[in-house]
Amino acid sequence: MLKGVLLGFACYAAYAISDAFVKSLHGTLPAYEAVFFGAVLMLSALPFIRRPEDRWIEVFQARKPVLWWIRAISGSICNIAAVIAFTALPMAEAFALIFLLPIFVTVLSVLFLKEHVGWRRWSAVLAGFLGVLVVLRPGFRALGVGHLAAMTCGLSGAVSVVALRMAGAHEKRISLYGAGVIGPLLAGGLLMLPDFVWPDAHQWMLLSGYGLLAGLAGVLLMLATQHAPANRVAPTQYSQMLWAIGFGYWLFGNRLDWPMLFGIALILGSGLFTLVREGRVTPWWRRTKLV
């Protein structure tokens, strides 16, 4: 159990460091291009994800192809939006809005899975959206594309989670991981063509850190859920906020004021409460990457 939880913390540390690498590009490469090269490097995790009985063609195949494509498309939107958000916003602010994902999952589960949600979880949803208002403070501070991108990332990630709940527990993990990588690879590759910029040596180093650490995180998350129940591993994702605050302060010179810290606390608290109240937490292979 403890080993699984520690691996969960290591996984989300790797994800947070991966996001710091892509933020360090400071928008010098188009977001689509960063996503494309990141996805190419994330393919390096496939030999570790693949089981001996799996066929390589199953990276592109699933028992329910429509839901595979929903995962691929929503994963593409999520990854591109995340890069835009981290480029435009302080890391902690971007994470706070992306962490609306569990709340969006609750709403979408009611609409598409007809799940029953009690007043406690609806209260958590309301608290989360109040936290968003505190963080954004519309009318009191300038809002930009980064805020929209971060919330788009959370919503598209939630669509992926709900689609994969609909797919059931019988899809192979190599197929589910493949959808989350092949989708961004294809979308990023096509969208980057009009404005392609060949990376220089420094940019290659940052792209390598971004993609390889994201692939490592996927492998660590798989190992974590082999040693501990998913509902013990999933809350470790919120440790990313500590990394984001630290990186934001020491690497990027970001400062958070007290209202923003309060809004972040509301969003994180509501998300954690939602995970607990669900009674079951989506395993790693049904999750999109939480950047």
JOBELCOR-V869677 format. One line per field, one symbol per residue. ss: DSSP state (A for helix, B for strand, O for the rest). psi: psi as a letter, one per 40 degrees, with the letter a starting at -180 (. if undefined). burial: # if it has 9 or more other C-alpha atoms within 8 Angstrom, else .. A space follows every 50 residues. Layout:
ss=???
psi=???
burial=???
This chain:
ss=OAAAAAAAAAAAAAAAAAAAAAAOOOOOOOAAAAAAAAAAAAAAAAAAAO OOOOOAAAAOOOOOAAAAAAAAAAAAAAAAAAAAAAAAOOAAAAAAAAOO AAAAAAAAAAAAOOOOOOAAAAAAAAAAAAAAAAAAOBOOBOOOAAAAAA AAAAAAAAAAAAAAAAAOOOOOAAAAAAAAAAAAAAAAAAAAAAAOOOOO AAAAAAAAAAAAAAAAAAAAAAAAAAAOOAAAAAAAAAAAAAAAAAAAAA OOOOOOOAAAAAAAAAAAAAAAAAAAAAOOOOOAAAOOOOO
psi=dddddddddddddddddddddddedfeeiidddddddddddedeeddddh ideiiddedeiidgddddddddddddddddddddddddiiddddddddee ddddddddddddefihhiddddddddddddddddddfheeihiadddddd dddddddddddddddddaeeiidddddddedddddddddddeddfhhhia ddddddddddddddddddddddddedeiidedddeedeeddddddddddd defihhidddddddddddddddddddddeihhideeiihf.
burial=..#####################.#...##################..## .......#####....#####################.############ ######.###..#.......##.##.##########........###### ###############.#...#.#################.##........ ..##.####################.###########.###.#######. .........#################....####.###...
